[in-house]
């Protein structure tokens, strides 16, 4: 599902909200998650999962065009761990 499909689905499920309001709510939701992660925090949504960041160590990579070795610096990357309810729903079949 892409962002526009999410907005359409939420708008259809909430006909009392204008599409602009639905989009604003979705933007605020994702902005708050990103803001908390940028601060080094985590976001736990019970029954869904937890968003956090992990440190990725520096490494030597390769330029796919030239095959040349390239140093990739250490950085924080987003990480998502699904909650128990989410894992169970996915494995129901």
N, C-alpha and C positions, 0 to 999 in steps of 0.2 A: 504494500500500500504506500502510495506517495502522499505528500502533504495535501495536495488538492483533493485527493480521494477521501482523506481523513476529514477535511473541512466539509465536503459534500455529505458525507455520512453523518457527521455531527449535526449539520444544519437540518437534514431530513429527520433526525431523531428529536430535534428541538425546534419545531415550527414557530414557537413563540419568540425565538431569537432571530434577528436579522443576520444574514450571512456575514456582514461586517463585524457584528458582535461575536459571532462564533470564531472568526479569524482572530479577533483581538484576544479572546480567552486563550486560544491555542498559542498565540505568540507569547503571551505573558507566562503561560505554563512552561514552555521551552526556554524562555529567557531566564526564568527563575532557576531552573535546573542548571543551565549553563553558568549562571552567576555563582551559584553555590559551589559548583565544581571548580571554577576558576579561583575561588577563595581557598581551595584545598579541602572543602567539605564533602559531604556525601548526602544523597537524597534517597530516603527509604520510602517506598510506596507499598504498604502492607498488601499482601496478596498478589503483587505484581513483580516487584524486584527492587534492587538497590543499584543506584548509579554512584560511581566513585571514580577516582583516578588512580593510576598505577605509574610507577616510575619505570621507564624503559631505559636501559643502560645504553651507553654509547657503543657503537659497533662499526665494523667495516662492511659497507655495502658495495653493490656494483651498479654502474651506470648501464642500463639495459641496452642502450644504443651502441656504446663503445666497449663494454666489458671492463672498463677502467674501474679500479678500486676507488671508492669514495668514503670518506669518514662521515658517519651519520652521528650527530651529537645526541647526548642523553636528553630525554624529554618526558613530560607527563602525558599520558594518553588516557582517554575515557575508557571506563570498564563498566559492564553491566552484568550483574548476577541475578538471574531470575529467582523469584521466590518459590516457595514450596507449592503454593496453589497454582502458579503459572506452569511449573514443571509438570504437575499432575494433569492439568488441562491439556497440555501438549501431548502427553503420553496416553490419553484416553483413546486416541485413534481417530 
